[in-house]
Amino acid sequence: MHVVFHAGPLSEFMLLVPLMRAMDPPMTAVAPWQRASLAARLLGAAPMDIEMFEFTRLHSADGPSRVSPAVAELFTSARRIVSFLGSEEDAWSANVRRLAPDAELVLLDPRPSNDDARHFTEWHRVQLKQKGIALDPAEPEPLFNPTGPIVVHPGGSAIKRCWPIDRYEALIQKLLSAGLPVKAVFGEVELERWSADRIAYWTDELQAESFRASDALTPLLQEARLFIGNDAGPMHIAAQLGTPTLAVLGPTDPAKTGQRGGHIRHTVPPGGPGRIEDVTLDAVLAMIIA
């Protein structure tokens, strides 16, 4: 059994999914619960919450004094443990080796340096190859739902990666005027960031729905003919579900941290990554029509 430990941001976890898809089953994903649950939906992996006390104690010098039957079974049945948490000499690795003496422990750097031009997925693939593990990233099977809605998500945690909200509003109106079905959604970040008037406009005029966790969108994304959104969790999830995806990008370099696949399109500012405000409405509309 493969066991993957990952505690990084959702976007980085989703860039690891193509390599996880290439791993031999069965697999267990030990990650923050939302990520682990996504791995279960996308890959059929068994999910485990990395915030469990037994896992957090792995970072302590004395480690967990005892573990539950489920965690004991995880370590004793593991054939290979791929981790983005520890280093060769730290307490985490020593505790894992004690609990899983028969497993191959593979320790990877979670992210390349800023001056490394390789894509995140390629960075991880090369690291694995250097440790004798050859994996080719596997794309999801593309979904084709020509009668489904165009799902639009205008949000994200980083403002600099969010296309101006008035352009999303203009985009939705253009799509509706063209007779296209649109389903607008927004999350908790927008509930905190937007004014009451804007929330009312999206809820009452655009018939948008709010959601609490990105993985709650999975059923809607699976039914969509197209997803449009920023560099944020829902975009990465849509891409890894196989939903046709249009990512509106600003400072994000798609050659390094963009989702990849034949069902993915990116819009970037003229001249390459930069200010997302420089992406025009016409540029996004052209990508939808193309």
MARPATI-210335 format. One line per 4 residues: number of its first residue (from 1); for each residue x, y, z of N, C-alpha, C. Coordinates in Angstrom, 2 decimals, decimal comma. Layout:
<lumtis>
NUM> X/Y/Z/X/Y/Z/X/Y/Z  ...
</lumtis>
This chain:
<lumtis>
1> 0,83/-1,20/0,00/0,00/0,00/0,00/0,87/1,25/0,00  0,51/2,21/-0,82/1,14/3,53/-0,78/0,47/4,39/0,29  1,26/5,11/1,06/0,75/6,09/2,01/1,42/7,42/1,68  0,62/8,45/1,48/1,15/9,77/1,14/0,82/10,74/2,26
5> 1,85/11,38/2,81/1,69/12,41/3,84/1,92/13,77/3,20  0,94/14,67/3,34/1,07/16,01/2,75/0,28/17,00/3,62  0,94/18,10/3,98/0,27/19,09/4,84/0,25/20,48/4,22  0,64/20,61/2,95/0,72/21,92/2,32/-0,62/22,46/1,86
9> -0,59/23,60/1,16/-1,83/24,22/0,68/-2,58/23,32/-0,30  -3,87/23,60/-0,44/-4,71/22,81/-1,34/-4,17/22,83/-2,76  -3,73/24,00/-3,24/-3,26/24,09/-4,62/-2,06/23,17/-4,85  -1,13/23,12/-3,89/0,04/22,26/-4,03/-0,35/20,79/-3,97
13> -1,31/20,47/-3,11/-1,77/19,09/-3,04/-2,38/18,66/-4,37  -3,16/19,56/-4,99/-3,82/19,21/-6,25/-2,82/19,04/-7,39  -1,66/19,71/-7,30/-0,63/19,53/-8,32/0,12/18,21/-8,12  -0,05/17,60/-6,97/0,52/16,28/-6,71/-0,40/15,16/-7,19
17> -1,69/15,44/-7,34/-2,67/14,41/-7,67/-2,32/13,63/-8,93  -1,82/14,26/-10,02/-1,50/13,45/-11,21/-0,48/12,35/-10,94  0,47/12,60/-10,05/1,43/11,55/-9,70/0,81/10,52/-8,77  -0,04/10,96/-7,86/-0,73/10,01/-6,99/-1,63/9,08/-7,82
21> -2,21/9,64/-8,88/-3,07/8,84/-9,75/-2,28/7,72/-10,43  -0,97/7,93/-10,60/-0,13/6,93/-11,25/0,41/5,88/-10,28  0,20/6,06/-8,98/0,70/5,09/-7,99/-0,20/3,86/-7,96  0,41/2,72/-7,71/-0,36/1,49/-7,62/-1,27/1,53/-6,40
25> -2,55/1,15/-6,56/-3,42/1,05/-5,40/-3,07/-0,20/-4,60  -3,55/-0,27/-3,35/-4,34/0,75/-2,65/-3,48/1,89/-2,12  -4,15/2,97/-1,77/-3,46/4,16/-1,30/-4,22/4,76/-0,14  -3,46/5,35/0,79/-4,03/6,14/1,87/-3,44/7,54/1,80
29> -4,30/8,55/1,84/-3,85/9,94/1,84/-3,99/10,49/3,24  -2,85/10,85/3,86/-2,84/11,46/5,19/-2,57/12,94/4,98  -3,60/13,75/5,16/-3,54/15,18/4,83/-4,61/15,89/5,63  -4,61/17,23/5,64/-5,75/17,92/6,23/-7,05/17,36/5,65
33> -8,06/17,25/6,48/-9,21/16,42/6,13/-9,83/16,75/4,78  -9,92/18,04/4,44/-10,49/18,40/3,14/-9,69/17,79/2,00  -8,35/17,88/2,09/-7,50/17,31/1,04/-7,62/15,79/1,00  -7,60/15,16/2,18/-7,71/13,71/2,22/-9,04/13,25/1,63
37> -10,12/13,99/1,92/-11,42/13,64/1,37/-11,44/13,78/-0,15  -10,75/14,81/-0,66/-10,66/14,98/-2,10/-9,91/13,81/-2,74  -8,85/13,36/-2,09/-8,11/12,21/-2,61/-9,00/10,98/-2,66  -9,89/10,85/-1,70/-10,83/9,73/-1,71/-11,75/9,83/-2,92
41> -12,25/11,05/-3,21/-13,18/11,22/-4,33/-12,48/11,09/-5,67  -11,29/11,65/-5,78/-10,59/11,69/-7,06/-9,86/10,40/-7,38  -9,33/9,75/-6,34/-8,42/8,63/-6,56/-8,87/7,33/-5,92  -9,92/7,39/-5,13/-10,33/6,19/-4,40/-9,43/5,87/-3,22
45> -8,63/6,86/-2,79/-7,73/6,65/-1,67/-8,50/6,60/-0,35  -7,95/5,88/0,61/-8,51/5,93/1,96/-8,04/7,23/2,61  -8,96/8,03/3,18/-8,56/9,30/3,77/-8,27/9,19/5,26  -7,22/9,90/5,73/-6,95/10,02/7,15/-6,53/11,45/7,43
49> -7,00/11,97/8,56/-6,76/13,36/8,92/-5,38/13,52/9,55  -4,54/14,34/8,96/-3,18/14,52/9,46/-3,16/15,25/10,79  -4,29/15,86/11,17/-4,36/16,55/12,45/-4,68/15,61/13,61  -4,84/14,34/13,33/-5,03/13,38/14,42/-3,83/13,44/15,36
53> -4,09/13,30/16,64/-3,04/13,43/17,66/-1,87/12,50/17,39  -2,17/11,29/16,95/-1,09/10,32/16,72/-0,14/10,79/15,62  -0,68/11,50/14,63/0,18/11,99/13,55/0,94/13,25/13,96  0,30/14,13/14,71/1,01/15,33/15,15/2,14/14,96/16,12
57> 1,96/13,89/16,89/3,00/13,46/17,84/4,22/12,88/17,13  4,10/12,57/15,85/5,25/12,05/15,12/6,38/13,07/15,05  6,05/14,35/15,24/7,07/15,40/15,18/7,84/15,53/16,50  7,39/14,84/17,55/8,04/14,92/18,85/9,15/13,88/18,98
61> 10,15/14,21/19,74/11,30/13,32/19,87/10,91/11,95/20,44  9,96/11,95/21,39/9,57/10,68/21,99/8,46/10,00/21,20  7,85/10,71/20,26/6,83/10,12/19,41/5,59/9,69/20,17  4,60/9,13/19,48/3,41/8,63/20,19/3,74/7,35/20,95
65> 3,33/7,29/22,22/3,64/6,11/23,03/2,83/4,90/22,59  1,64/5,15/22,08/0,81/4,08/21,53/-0,06/4,66/20,42  -0,49/3,80/19,52/-1,33/4,27/18,43/-2,59/3,40/18,37  -3,61/3,94/17,75/-4,87/3,21/17,61/-4,68/2,04/16,66
69> -5,58/1,07/16,70/-5,48/-0,05/15,75/-5,46/0,40/14,29  -6,23/1,45/13,96/-6,28/1,91/12,57/-4,94/2,48/12,13  -4,30/3,26/12,99/-3,00/3,84/12,65/-1,93/2,75/12,66  -2,01/1,83/13,59/-1,05/0,72/13,61/-1,14/-0,09/12,31
73> -2,36/-0,35/11,85/-2,56/-1,08/10,61/-2,02/-0,31/9,42  -2,18/1,03/9,45/-1,66/1,86/8,37/-0,15/1,65/8,22  0,56/1,71/9,32/2,01/1,61/9,25/2,49/0,19/8,97  1,84/-0,79/9,53/2,30/-2,17/9,32/1,99/-2,66/7,91
77> 0,95/-2,12/7,27/0,59/-2,56/5,92/1,21/-1,70/4,83  1,86/-0,61/5,20/2,44/0,29/4,21/3,63/-0,38/3,52  3,63/-0,34/2,20/4,77/-0,82/1,43/5,71/0,33/1,11  5,12/1,51/0,84/5,91/2,71/0,55/5,21/3,90/1,16
81> 5,97/4,72/1,88/5,45/5,94/2,48/6,13/7,12/1,79  5,33/7,95/1,12/5,84/9,14/0,44/5,44/10,34/1,28  6,44/11,07/1,75/6,16/12,15/2,69/6,76/13,47/2,22  5,98/14,55/2,45/6,43/15,92/2,20/6,62/16,66/3,52
85> 6,83/15,92/4,61/6,89/16,52/5,94/8,27/16,52/6,56  8,96/15,43/6,50/10,17/15,28/7,28/11,45/15,33/6,47  12,57/15,24/7,18/13,88/15,12/6,56/14,53/13,84/7,09  15,66/13,50/6,53/16,28/12,22/6,86/16,59/12,05/8,34
89> 16,94/13,13/9,02/17,46/13,02/10,38/16,50/13,53/11,45  15,29/13,91/11,11/14,43/14,53/12,13/13,59/13,49/12,87  12,87/13,98/13,89/12,09/13,09/14,74/10,98/12,41/13,98  10,35/13,16/13,06/9,23/12,58/12,30/9,68/11,32/11,57
93> 10,77/11,41/10,85/11,25/10,26/10,08/11,65/9,10/10,99  12,30/9,42/12,10/12,71/8,36/13,03/11,49/7,63/13,59  10,44/8,37/13,94/9,24/7,75/14,48/8,54/6,90/13,43  8,48/7,38/12,18/7,83/6,61/11,13/8,60/5,32/10,85
97> 9,92/5,41/10,85/10,73/4,20/10,63/10,53/3,19/11,75  10,32/3,69/12,96/10,07/2,78/14,09/8,72/2,10/13,95  7,71/2,85/13,51/6,36/2,31/13,41/6,15/1,48/12,14  6,94/1,77/11,10/6,79/1,06/9,83/8,16/0,56/9,35
101> 8,77/-0,36/10,07/10,15/-0,78/9,74/10,27/-1,48/8,39  9,17/-2,03/7,87/9,23/-2,76/6,61/8,89/-1,90/5,40  8,52/-0,63/5,63/8,10/0,23/4,53/9,28/1,03/3,98  9,25/1,29/2,69/10,20/2,21/2,07/9,74/3,63/2,36
105> 10,59/4,42/2,98/10,24/5,80/3,32/10,90/6,73/2,29  10,08/7,47/1,57/10,54/8,38/0,53/10,24/9,80/0,97  11,27/10,60/1,19/11,11/11,96/1,67/11,37/12,94/0,53  10,40/13,83/0,27/10,49/14,75/-0,85/10,40/16,19/-0,37
109> 11,09/17,09/-1,05/10,93/18,52/-0,79/9,55/18,93/-1,30  8,81/19,70/-0,52/7,44/20,04/-0,94/7,35/20,97/-2,13  8,35/21,83/-2,34/8,25/22,79/-3,45/9,64/23,15/-3,95  9,75/23,44/-5,25/11,05/23,85/-5,80/11,39/25,27/-5,37
113> 12,63/25,66/-5,57/13,04/27,03/-5,27/12,38/27,99/-6,27  12,35/29,26/-5,91/11,71/30,26/-6,76/12,37/30,38/-8,13  13,66/30,10/-8,20/14,35/30,24/-9,49/14,35/28,94/-10,29  13,66/27,93/-9,82/13,53/26,67/-10,57/12,33/26,80/-11,49
117> 12,56/26,70/-12,78/11,50/26,94/-13,77/10,60/25,73/-14,00  10,92/24,60/-13,40/10,12/23,41/-13,66/8,74/23,50/-13,03  7,79/22,83/-13,67/6,44/22,73/-13,11/6,49/21,92/-11,82  5,59/22,25/-10,89/5,56/21,55/-9,60/5,47/20,03/-9,79
121> 4,60/19,60/-10,67/4,42/18,16/-10,87/5,69/17,53/-11,42  6,35/18,23/-12,34/7,61/17,74/-12,89/8,69/17,69/-11,81  8,71/18,70/-10,94/9,67/18,73/-9,83/9,52/17,48/-8,96  8,28/17,14/-8,65/8,06/15,95/-7,82/8,39/14,68/-8,60
125> 8,06/14,64/-9,89/8,36/13,45/-10,70/9,86/13,18/-10,73  10,65/14,25/-10,91/12,10/14,10/-10,97/12,65/13,64/-9,62  12,13/14,21/-8,53/12,58/13,76/-7,21/12,32/12,27/-7,02  11,13/11,83/-7,41/10,80/10,41/-7,28/11,72/9,55/-8,14
129> 11,99/10,01/-9,36/12,86/9,25/-10,25/14,26/9,12/-9,67  14,74/10,20/-9,03/16,06/10,15/-8,41/16,13/9,14/-7,28  14,96/8,79/-6,73/14,91/7,81/-5,65/14,49/6,43/-6,18  14,54/6,29/-7,51/14,27/4,99/-8,11/12,81/4,69/-8,36
133> 11,95/5,70/-8,33/10,52/5,51/-8,52/10,11/6,24/-9,79  9,77/5,49/-10,82/9,39/6,09/-12,10/7,87/6,18/-12,21  7,36/7,40/-12,25/5,92/7,63/-12,38/5,69/8,66/-13,48  4,71/8,41/-14,33/4,30/9,38/-15,33/2,99/10,01/-14,87
137> 2,94/11,33/-14,72/1,70/11,98/-14,28/0,52/11,55/-15,15  -0,58/11,22/-14,52/-1,77/10,75/-15,22/-2,89/11,78/-15,11  -3,41/12,20/-16,25/-4,51/13,16/-16,27/-5,83/12,45/-16,00  -6,82/13,17/-15,49/-8,14/12,56/-15,30/-8,84/12,35/-16,64
141> -9,80/11,47/-16,65/-10,62/11,31/-17,84/-11,48/12,57/-18,01  -11,43/13,20/-19,18/-12,21/14,43/-19,37/-13,72/14,15/-19,26  -14,41/15,08/-18,62/-15,86/15,02/-18,52/-16,48/15,81/-19,68  -17,60/15,36/-20,18/-18,26/16,03/-21,29/-19,74/16,15/-20,96
145> -20,14/17,36/-20,58/-21,52/17,62/-20,18/-22,05/18,84/-20,95  -22,38/18,68/-22,24/-22,77/19,84/-23,05/-24,05/20,52/-22,61  -24,88/19,85/-21,81/-26,12/20,47/-21,33/-25,98/21,03/-19,92  -24,82/20,88/-19,33/-24,61/21,37/-17,97/-24,39/22,87/-17,94
149> -24,33/23,44/-16,74/-24,12/24,89/-16,61/-22,65/25,27/-16,72  -22,42/26,54/-17,01/-21,09/27,12/-16,87/-20,98/27,58/-15,42  -20,10/26,96/-14,67/-19,93/27,30/-13,26/-18,88/28,39/-13,15  -19,24/29,48/-12,47/-18,33/30,62/-12,32/-18,06/30,84/-10,84
153> -16,77/30,81/-10,48/-16,36/31,08/-9,10/-15,39/32,24/-9,11  -15,75/33,41/-8,55/-14,93/34,61/-8,67/-13,92/34,81/-7,55  -13,83/33,85/-6,62/-13,10/34,12/-5,39/-11,75/33,47/-5,30  -11,19/33,56/-4,09/-9,89/33,01/-3,77/-9,33/33,75/-2,57
157> -8,41/33,10/-1,87/-7,88/33,69/-0,65/-6,94/34,86/-0,92  -6,23/34,84/-2,05/-5,25/35,89/-2,36/-5,88/36,90/-3,32  -6,05/38,14/-2,88/-6,69/39,15/-3,71/-5,92/39,36/-5,01  -4,59/39,30/-4,96/-3,81/39,56/-6,17/-4,03/38,49/-7,23
161> -4,61/37,36/-6,86/-4,90/36,31/-7,83/-6,38/36,27/-8,22  -7,13/37,30/-7,80/-8,56/37,35/-8,10/-8,85/38,41/-9,16  -9,40/37,98/-10,26/-9,84/38,90/-11,30/-10,87/39,85/-10,71  -10,88/41,14/-11,10/-11,82/42,10/-10,51/-13,26/41,61/-10,58
165> -13,96/41,79/-9,47/-15,29/41,22/-9,36/-16,26/41,82/-10,36  -16,08/43,11/-10,71/-16,99/43,70/-11,68/-16,85/43,05/-13,05  -15,67/42,52/-13,34/-15,51/41,83/-14,64/-16,19/40,46/-14,62  -16,16/39,81/-13,47/-16,92/38,57/-13,37/-18,41/38,85/-13,54
169> -18,88/39,93/-12,95/-20,29/40,27/-13,09/-20,64/40,57/-14,55  -19,77/41,30/-15,24/-20,00/41,59/-16,66/-19,94/40,31/-17,48  -19,01/39,41/-17,14/-18,89/38,14/-17,85/-20,17/37,33/-17,71  -20,68/37,23/-16,50/-21,91/36,46/-16,27/-23,06/37,05/-17,07
173> -23,18/38,37/-17,08/-24,26/39,01/-17,83/-24,12/38,73/-19,32  -22,90/38,73/-19,84/-22,67/38,42/-21,25/-23,10/36,99/-21,56  -22,74/36,07/-20,68/-23,09/34,67/-20,91/-24,60/34,46/-20,84  -25,24/35,10/-19,88/-26,70/34,99/-19,77/-27,39/35,60/-20,97
177> -26,88/36,72/-21,44/-27,46/37,37/-22,61/-27,35/36,50/-23,86  -26,30/35,66/-23,88/-26,12/34,74/-25,01/-26,95/33,48/-24,86  -27,76/33,41/-23,80/-28,63/32,27/-23,59/-27,95/31,06/-22,99  -26,78/31,26/-22,39/-26,04/30,15/-21,81/-26,40/29,98/-20,33
181> -26,52/28,74/-19,87/-26,83/28,52/-18,45/-25,61/28,78/-17,59  -25,77/29,59/-16,56/-24,65/29,94/-15,67/-25,03/29,61/-14,24  -24,12/29,01/-13,52/-24,29/28,79/-12,09/-23,13/29,47/-11,37  -23,42/30,56/-10,67/-22,40/31,30/-9,93/-22,32/30,77/-8,50
185> -21,09/30,69/-7,99/-20,88/30,22/-6,62/-19,82/31,10/-5,97  -19,87/31,20/-4,66/-18,83/31,91/-3,92/-18,70/31,28/-2,54  -17,53/31,52/-1,91/-17,23/30,83/-0,67/-17,17/31,73/0,55  -16,65/31,16/1,62/-16,60/31,89/2,89/-15,71/33,12/2,82
189> -14,64/33,05/2,02/-13,76/34,21/1,89/-14,55/35,41/1,36  -15,39/35,15/0,38/-16,18/36,24/-0,22/-17,23/36,75/0,77  -17,80/35,86/1,57/-18,76/36,30/2,58/-18,13/37,27/3,56  -16,84/37,08/3,84/-16,13/37,97/4,76/-15,64/39,24/4,06
193> -15,29/39,13/2,79/-14,63/40,21/2,07/-15,63/41,15/1,39  -16,73/40,63/0,89/-17,67/41,43/0,11/-18,57/42,27/1,01  -19,09/43,34/0,43/-20,09/44,15/1,13/-21,43/43,43/1,13  -22,33/43,87/2,01/-23,66/43,27/2,07/-24,39/43,46/0,75
197> -24,21/44,61/0,12/-24,89/44,88/-1,16/-24,40/43,92/-2,25  -23,09/43,66/-2,27/-22,57/42,76/-3,29/-23,05/41,33/-3,06  -23,06/40,89/-1,81/-23,57/39,55/-1,51/-25,03/39,44/-1,95  -25,82/40,49/-1,66/-27,22/40,49/-2,05/-27,36/40,43/-3,57
201> -26,52/41,16/-4,28/-26,59/41,17/-5,75/-26,31/39,77/-6,29  -25,25/39,14/-5,80/-24,91/37,82/-6,29/-25,97/36,79/-5,92  -26,50/36,92/-4,73/-27,49/35,94/-4,27/-28,84/36,15/-4,95  -29,30/37,42/-5,01/-30,65/37,70/-5,51/-30,70/37,86/-7,03
205> -29,75/38,60/-7,59/-29,78/38,88/-9,02/-29,13/37,77/-9,86  -28,01/37,26/-9,37/-27,29/36,25/-10,15/-27,61/34,83/-9,70  -28,45/34,69/-8,67/-28,87/33,38/-8,17/-27,67/32,51/-7,76  -26,67/33,17/-7,20/-25,46/32,45/-6,78/-25,70/31,71/-5,47
209> -24,94/30,66/-5,28/-24,98/29,89/-4,03/-23,63/29,98/-3,34  -23,65/30,01/-2,02/-22,40/30,03/-1,25/-22,08/28,62/-0,77  -20,81/28,37/-0,50/-20,37/27,07/-0,02/-19,32/27,28/1,06  -19,17/26,32/1,94/-18,24/26,45/3,05/-16,88/25,82/2,76
213> -16,84/24,74/2,04/-15,58/24,06/1,73/-15,53/23,75/0,24  -14,35/23,88/-0,34/-14,22/23,71/-1,78/-14,69/22,34/-2,25  -14,44/21,29/-1,44/-14,83/19,96/-1,90/-16,34/19,78/-1,96  -17,10/20,69/-1,32/-18,56/20,62/-1,40/-19,06/20,91/-2,81
217> -18,22/21,52/-3,64/-18,60/21,84/-5,02/-18,47/20,65/-5,96  -17,88/19,56/-5,51/-17,58/18,45/-6,41/-18,77/17,99/-7,24  -19,95/17,74/-6,66/-21,08/17,29/-7,50/-21,43/18,30/-8,60  -21,43/19,59/-8,27/-21,75/20,60/-9,27/-20,68/20,66/-10,36
221> -19,42/20,57/-9,97/-18,34/20,62/-10,95/-18,37/19,43/-11,89  -18,81/18,29/-11,40/-18,88/17,10/-12,24/-19,98/17,23/-13,29  -20,97/18,09/-13,05/-22,08/18,27/-13,98/-21,86/19,45/-14,92  -20,81/20,24/-14,70/-20,61/21,48/-15,45/-20,10/21,21/-16,87
225> -20,53/22,06/-17,80/-19,94/22,02/-19,14/-18,60/22,75/-19,17  -18,45/23,71/-18,22/-17,23/24,50/-18,14/-17,15/25,13/-16,76  -15,93/25,21/-16,23/-15,69/25,95/-14,99/-14,80/27,14/-15,32  -15,13/28,32/-14,74/-14,33/29,52/-14,91/-14,00/30,06/-13,52
229> -12,72/30,29/-13,25/-12,35/30,82/-11,94/-10,88/31,17/-11,86  -10,51/31,72/-10,71/-9,14/32,16/-10,44/-8,27/30,99/-10,01  -7,02/31,30/-9,70/-6,10/30,32/-9,13/-6,49/30,12/-7,68  -7,44/29,22/-7,47/-7,97/28,94/-6,14/-8,42/27,48/-6,11
233> -8,79/27,02/-4,92/-9,14/25,63/-4,74/-10,14/25,08/-5,73  -11,30/25,75/-5,95/-12,28/25,19/-6,88/-11,74/24,97/-8,29  -10,85/25,88/-8,76/-10,28/25,69/-10,10/-9,45/24,42/-10,15  -8,61/24,19/-9,13/-7,76/23,01/-9,11/-8,60/21,73/-9,02
237> -9,68/21,79/-8,25/-10,54/20,62/-8,11/-11,24/20,32/-9,43  -11,77/21,35/-10,08/-12,43/21,15/-11,37/-11,48/20,51/-12,36  -10,25/21,01/-12,41/-9,27/20,48/-13,36/-8,99/19,01/-13,11  -8,85/18,62/-11,83/-8,52/17,24/-11,53/-9,73/16,31/-11,58
241> -10,93/16,87/-11,62/-12,12/16,05/-11,89/-12,24/15,73/-13,37  -11,56/16,52/-14,22/-11,69/16,36/-15,67/-12,68/17,32/-16,28  -13,19/18,27/-15,49/-14,13/19,26/-16,00/-13,39/20,26/-16,88  -13,90/20,58/-18,08/-13,28/21,65/-18,88/-13,15/22,91/-18,03
245> -11,95/23,46/-17,98/-11,64/24,52/-17,03/-10,94/25,68/-17,72  -11,43/26,89/-17,42/-10,77/28,12/-17,87/-10,27/28,84/-16,63  -8,96/28,87/-16,45/-8,35/29,52/-15,29/-7,94/30,94/-15,66  -8,46/31,91/-14,91/-8,11/33,32/-15,12/-6,93/33,62/-14,20
249> -5,76/33,82/-14,79/-4,54/33,93/-14,01/-3,92/35,31/-14,13  -3,26/35,73/-13,04/-2,52/36,98/-13,02/-1,05/36,70/-12,77  -0,60/36,76/-11,50/0,80/36,48/-11,20/1,17/35,01/-11,30  0,18/34,13/-11,34/0,46/32,70/-11,44/1,05/32,37/-12,81
253> 2,15/31,63/-12,79/2,76/31,17/-14,03/2,23/29,78/-14,34  1,40/29,63/-15,38/0,84/28,30/-15,65/1,90/27,26/-16,00  3,08/27,72/-16,45/4,14/26,77/-16,77/4,76/26,17/-15,51  4,49/26,77/-14,36/5,07/26,27/-13,12/4,02/25,74/-12,15
257> 2,90/26,43/-12,00/1,90/26,00/-11,01/0,50/25,92/-11,59  0,38/25,93/-12,92/-0,94/25,78/-13,52/-1,33/24,31/-13,61  -2,63/24,07/-13,64/-3,10/22,71/-13,91/-2,83/22,37/-15,37  -2,57/21,10/-15,63/-2,20/20,68/-16,97/-3,18/19,64/-17,50
261> -3,35/19,65/-18,81/-4,24/18,69/-19,45/-4,94/19,31/-20,64  -5,43/18,46/-21,53/-6,10/18,95/-22,72/-7,40/19,65/-22,45  -7,96/19,49/-21,24/-9,24/20,12/-20,92/-9,04/21,45/-20,18  -7,79/21,93/-20,09/-7,48/23,14/-19,33/-7,07/24,26/-20,29
265> -7,60/25,46/-20,04/-7,15/26,65/-20,74/-6,80/27,71/-19,69  -5,84/28,56/-20,03/-5,43/29,64/-19,14/-5,51/30,97/-19,87  -5,95/32,00/-19,15/-5,77/33,36/-19,63/-4,77/34,04/-18,71  -3,81/34,72/-19,30/-2,80/35,44/-18,53/-2,71/36,86/-19,07
269> -2,17/37,79/-18,30/-2,01/39,16/-18,79/-1,15/39,20/-20,05  -1,33/40,22/-20,89/-0,48/40,35/-22,07/1,00/40,35/-21,68  1,77/39,53/-22,36/3,20/39,45/-22,06/3,56/38,43/-21,02  2,57/37,77/-20,41/2,88/36,74/-19,44/2,39/37,08/-18,05
273> 2,73/36,26/-17,05/2,25/36,48/-15,69/2,51/37,90/-15,20  1,50/38,46/-14,53/1,61/39,84/-14,03/0,36/40,23/-13,29  -0,09/41,45/-13,49/-1,28/41,94/-12,79/-2,53/41,32/-13,41  -3,34/40,70/-12,55/-4,54/40,05/-13,06/-5,54/41,08/-13,60
277> -5,42/42,33/-13,12/-6,30/43,40/-13,63/-6,07/43,65/-15,12  -4,93/43,20/-15,65/-4,63/43,42/-17,06/-5,28/42,39/-17,98  -5,91/41,36/-17,41/-6,68/40,41/-18,21/-8,02/41,06/-18,55  -8,32/41,17/-19,83/-9,53/41,87/-20,24/-10,73/40,92/-20,32
281> -11,91/41,51/-20,27/-13,14/40,73/-20,44/-13,17/40,08/-21,81  -12,75/40,81/-22,83/-12,75/40,25/-24,19/-11,83/39,04/-24,29  -10,70/39,08/-23,57/-9,77/37,95/-23,62/-10,40/36,69/-23,03  -11,14/36,86/-21,94/-11,80/35,70/-21,32/-12,92/35,21/-22,22
285> -13,73/36,11/-22,75/-14,82/35,71/-23,64/-14,28/34,97/-24,86  -13,15/35,44/-25,39/-12,56/34,78/-26,56/-12,16/33,35/-26,24  -11,68/33,10/-25,02/-11,28/31,75/-24,64/-12,50/30,83/-24,48  -13,63/31,40/-24,11/-14,85/30,61/-23,97/-15,39/30,23/-25,34
289> -15,33/31,17/-26,25/-15,89/30,94/-27,60/-14,98/30,05/-28,42  -13,66/30,16/-28,18/-12,69/29,40/-29,01/-12,90/27,89/-28,92
</lumtis>
